């Protein structure tokens, strides 16, 4: 099998590199709230340009890495790579619509179950079993997310929660697919997912209005939103998930929950509540404990 050819599977150094890459991806993704406050455009238009710029950024990295072999790099991702790209793009669409149909708190709590969903999918598809320590850390992180958003619970809607659950399954499926195909560089799949996301939101977006009015700082922020928040975050997540298990990637990704309000606090002076701070400390502690105590299975 192709997986058996991946020589770094039991390399603890590779596992640490993977964990660091996913931590950095969480930092990149956590800047979404910062950029959306700076950009003057509707959500669909922002998502369109975010996908375009993100796709171009990752594609440029693939070209720099592969050179004349770029076409072959895209071909090597195969059906599993296309599946990962589709899961990533559809998860983004589900996320945006879930936020419109239910509370942010519900979406965050449902998404915090991703380590468990990823573990179930990984076991069913590849037979890979997660360590008990990661399950314990994931449970603690889930508690931290609930504490973080406790003040925001005010009822929910079935459709929004269903979309949030579908998003969680899709993003977990993307992580498992990348891990399943870890002998192959999946950055081309990440690039395709960004372009696919832009294509899917195109009917509701108004790209021309942005081209005509977004100048100066607004256009710069659109570019940075696509490259640094989405493109770089997706690139780092894709690279990191090759080196660690999908449940651990999902667990580390939970860092985005406390990081996002912390960044908005530093940038705009929006002081988070005591419960948000407490929940953030719990999530951070769970992730750090898992990083220090858990080794990737050989």
C-alpha positions, 0 to 999 in steps of 0.5 A, a space after each residue: 500500500 502507498 501508506 507503507 512507503 511513508 518513512 516518517 510515520 513513526 518519526 517523533 520529530 515528524 510528529 512534532 513538525 506536524 503538530 507545530 504546522 497545525 498550531 500555526 494554521 490555527 493562528 492563521 485561521 483565527 484572523 478571520 474575525 480581524 479581517 472581516 471587520 476591516 473589509 467592506 464587502 458582503 460575505 459572499 463576495 468576501 468568500 469569493 475573493 478569499 477563495 481566489 486569492 487563497 487558491 492562487 497563493 497555494 498554487 504558487 507554492 506548488 509551482 515553486 515546490 514542483 517546478 516543471 512537475 506541477 502538472 504531475 503533482 496535481 495528477 498524483 493527488 488522485 481521487 482521494 485528493 479530489 475528495 479532500 478538496 470537495 470536503 474542504 470547499 463544501 465545509 466552508 459553505 456549510 459553515 457560512 450557512 450554519 452561522 446564518 441559521 443558528 447561533 455562533 455558540 452552537 456552531 463552535 460547540 458542534 465543531 469541537 466534536 471534530 476530533 471524535 468524528 475524525 477518529 470514527 472516520 479514520 477507524 472506519 476507513 483506514 483502521 487507524 486508532 487514536 490514543 486514549 490521551 488524545 480522546 481525554 484531551 479532546 473531551 477537555 477541549 470540548 468542555 473548554 469550548 462550551 465554557 467559552 461560548 456559554 454566555 452566547 447560548 440563546 436557542 437554536 434551529 435544527 437546520 443550522 445545527 444540521 449544517 454545522 454537523 455536516 461541516 464537522 463531518 466534511 472537515 473531518 473527512 478532509 483531514 482523514 483523506 489527507 492522512 490516508 494519502 500522506 505519501 503524496 503531497 496534497 497541496 494541489 488538493 488544497 489549492 483546488 478546494 480554495 478555487 472550488 469554494 470561490 466557484 460555489 459562492 460565485 452565484 451569490 457574490 458580486 466580484 465586479 463591485 469589489 473590482 470597481 470599488 475596493 481600492 487602497 486598504 480595502 483591496 489590500 485587506 481582501 488580498 491578505 484575507 485570502 492569502 494569509 488567513 485562508 491560503 496560508 492556514 489551509 496550506 499549513 493544515 494540509 502539510 501538518 495533517 500528513 504528519 499527525 493523526 486526523 483527530 489530533 489535527 482536529 484537536 489542535 485546530 480547536 485553538 482557533 476558538 480562544 485565539 480568535 477573540 484574543 486577536 480581536 481584543 488586541 486589535 480592536 479593544 473588544 474585551 472578552 468575557 471572563 467565561 471566554 477567558 476561562 474556556 480559552 485557558 481550558 482549551 489551551 491546556 488540553 492541547 498543550 497536554 496532548 502535545 506533551 504527553 501523546 506520541 503518534 502511533 507507529 
